[in-house]
Amino acid sequence: MTRRKARTTITIPEQLLAELDHLASEQGRNRSDMVCEAVSSYFASEEDRLLAEGYAEMAEESRRMSGESEKAWPEW
């Protein structure tokens, strides 16, 4: 199954465009594929960052709650 595509226009610095074109040419690819891959990679890394942040917050909350439970349940 192929993904539907939409055309868009973006503005990027000329030097970045030159580097993109050079790399695309070296790899036998086109700009569009390179930009799609870069954007997908960015979203994946952002999702990973947010998940790691969420896990860290959950761990901190768990540590905080375990400290409170020790106070609420004294040893017998």
Steps between C-alpha positions, in 0.01 A plus 500: 500500500642839405457810708317792354724798449435872509707775345630781720738790472766567760769763533846396616839670493682469167799324660275236655329446165839461332603240759168319457538493122859379527411217738194401297713488187766287670233255617302498176193633676283808465444796731151395589608157625785651699275758666233239578762278664640790702157608624405141588826460688437822691151388603631160610774657713251747648266214589791316664592812696143547623472133600828519692382817671172331595677194639733721704200685643328171583814369672527818706134475597549136598800591717302778663204274566714220643655749743153611609381141544790427736377783722137386477579134583746480786681171548334263745 
